[in-house]
Amino acid sequence: MANQPNPADSTANTNVSRVAIKTPPFWKGDPNIWFAQIEAQFVLSGINNDTTKLYHVITAVDTEILTQVSDIIQTPPDNNKYDTLKTRKPSTLLNEMQRLGGVALSSELLKSLWLQHLPIVMQSCLAVTSGTVEELSKLADKIGEIGEPRVVAAVASDPTTELLKQLIKDVAELKLERKSRKDQDQ
């Protein structure tokens, strides 16, 4: 009798090309917890491919958050795509806050708000250091590289972002009011 394939054996050799997972809503308050949840989904679903993990995260996270890591999404590294996306440098957060605040945000207010979004250990190290906010962001990046990678809290629509937007609006109104008074005095 010729060797004919057994239909029962063919299912054992089938490769799964797509696995659906239930991604939890992104938690802006503590991205570390969210990443722990999605990693549990990866384990339960048998997903261990770096690119697949990256794509699941990209489809699960709001566009507003993804803009902060658009460079990684548009040009992912050859290796460790998911881990690179997962870990975000403090300087990236600062750049996003500067972009949101524009020129209406003073450097002292920016520095204060930025520091509040960093991990406590990093805040402690930077609290005893002087320098511009840009210098501190470079130092914070180095501190992050030394220790275990940490995710920095997101800037998206959380209470701090709303407060930042309101402060920017108030500062802009005060500047206009001040300019108007100067114009009237002249």
Residue pairs with C-beta under 8 A, 6 or more apart in sequence:
16 46
19 45
19 46
19 47
19 52
20 45
21 38
21 41
21 42
21 44
21 45
21 47
21 56
22 41
23 38
23 41
23 56
23 59
23 60
24 34
24 37
24 38
24 41
26 34
26 60
26 61
26 62
26 65
26 154
27 33
27 34
28 65
28 153
28 154
28 156
28 157
28 158
29 153
29 158
30 153
31 151
31 152
31 153
31 154
32 150
32 151
35 86
35 151
38 56
38 57
38 60
41 47
41 56
42 48
42 53
42 56
47 53
47 56
50 79
50 80
50 81
50 82
50 83
51 76
51 81
53 81
53 82
54 76
54 81
54 82
54 85
57 82
57 85
57 86
58 66
58 73
58 85
62 156
64 156
64 157
65 154
65 156
66 73
67 96
68 88
68 92
68 93
68 96
68 154
68 155
68 156
69 85
69 88
69 92
72 81
72 84
72 85
73 85
76 84
76 85
77 84
83 149
86 149
86 151
87 144
87 149
87 150
87 151
88 151
88 152
89 140
89 141
89 144
89 152
90 114
90 118
90 122
90 137
90 140
90 141
90 144
90 152
91 137
91 138
91 140
91 141
92 152
93 114
93 117
93 118
93 152
93 153
93 155
94 110
94 114
94 133
94 134
94 137
96 155
97 105
97 110
97 113
97 114
97 117
97 155
97 164
98 105
98 110
100 155
100 161
100 164
100 165
100 168
101 110
101 164
101 168
102 168
104 168
104 171
104 172
104 175
105 164
105 167
105 168
105 171
106 171
107 132
107 133
109 167
110 133
111 133
111 136
113 160
113 164
114 133
114 137
115 123
115 126
115 127
115 136
116 123
116 160
117 152
117 153
117 155
117 160
118 126
118 140
118 152
119 150
119 152
121 143
121 147
122 140
122 143
122 144
122 150
125 139
125 140
125 143
126 136
126 139
126 140
126 143
129 136
129 139
131 139
144 150
155 161
